[in-house]
Amino acid sequence: MTIDATAAAVRLDLWLWAARFFKTRALAKHAIETGRVEVDGQRAKPARSVHVGDQLVVQRGEERFEVEAIALSDVRGPASMAQTLYRESEASKLAREQARALRAAERAGFRPPESKPDKRARRLIRALGDIDAL
């Protein structure tokens, strides 16, 4: 993998793929086109050039990354090398950890039923109807 800190610029979709934010360039391109990636506070196009020092906001699923590009690469390599392409802000790391903990806590209280409802339980479910409609 070649990390070129002196390169002038790299395409945004190519850089996101090389930095391992997305598994394929097509997924990176789709995320950019749907507005989930911002460069320096503005929506971008896939062919936009990324320069060293650019501030990027990448929304991937429920995760939000606020990163600064510190090196450029157009080749995808190991994850350890990809992490050297950017620096994530401390606020971003903290917010992602808090969101992850909140999602884990929400899942902890849910227990799926162990079996299908029996005849009596189905009658009760039908009698309740749509509770959310109230």
N, C-alpha and C positions, 0 to 999 in steps of 0.2 A: 504494500500500500504506500502510495506517495502522498505525503502531506506537504503541501507547498505553501508556506507562510508568505512567500513573496509573489504569488500569483495575483494577477490583477483582479480577477473575478471568476465566479463559477455560477452556472445556472442554479436557481433556487431549488427546483425539483431534484436536480442531481445532487446538490449539497445535502438536502434533507434525507435522501436515500443513502448517501455515503455516511452521514452521521447517525444512521440507523434509527431515525424517527419513524420511518415507514419501511415496510418490507419490500415494496417494489416502487419503481419510479411512477408507475401508473397510479398507485395509491397516493403518492406524494402530490402528483399533478391534480388528482381529484380533490384532495384536501385543500390545495391552494385555490382551485377554481370555486370551491364552495365557501371560501372565506374563513377557513379554519387556521390560516397562516397569515400573520402580519409581519411586515418588515418595517422597522422604524415607525410603528404606529399606523401604517397604511396597508390596505389590502394589496396583494401583489398578484402578478401573473407568473406562470411556471417558468417563463424564460427570463424573468428578472434576475439581474446579477446580484450575487451576494459578495460583499466585500468584508475584509477583516474589520471588526468593530461594529458591524451591524447588530441591532437589537431585534430579535425575532420572538414572536409569541406563537407557539404551536399548540393547537388544541387537538388532542388525540383521544377520542372516546370521551371519558370523563376526566381525563388528565389534562392539565394546562401547564406548559413549560414556558418559562421566560428565560431566554438564553441570549448570550452574546457570542457571535462568531469570532473565534480567536485564531482559526487556521482554515484553510480551504483545501478541499480534496474532491476529485471527481471519480474516485475509485472506492468501491466498498471493500472494507477489510474487516479485521476482527473488532469486536466490541471495545476492547481496551484501546485500540487506536482511534476508533470513532469518537470515544469520549474526550479525546484531546482536541477535537475540532471546535468544541464549544465550552462555555462556562455558564452554569445555571445559577441564577441569583438565589440568595439565601431565602428571600421571601417566597419565591416560587417553590423551593424544596419544602419549606415549612407548610405552605398551603396544600401541597400535594399529600404530604404525610397526614395532615389533619383530615383531609377529605377521605383518604384511604382508611383511617381509623374510624371515621364516622360511618362509612359504608360497611365496615366489618361489624360495628356495633349494631347497625340496623339488621344485618343478617343474623346476628347471634340470637335475637329474640324470636325469630321465625322457626317453627318446627313443622315440616309438612306432615300431613296425617299418615299414620302407619298403614292404614288400609282404606279401602273404599267405604263410603258411608253405607250403613245398613238401611233396611226399609224404614225404620223409625227416623233415622237421621235425614234421609231424603225427604220425608214428609215435612220435617221441621225446616229444612232448607227451602222447600217450595212454599211453605207457609210464610216464611220471612220475606220472600220475594227479593226485590232489588232494594236493599237497605240504602245504598248510595244515592238513590233517586230522591230520598226524603229531604 
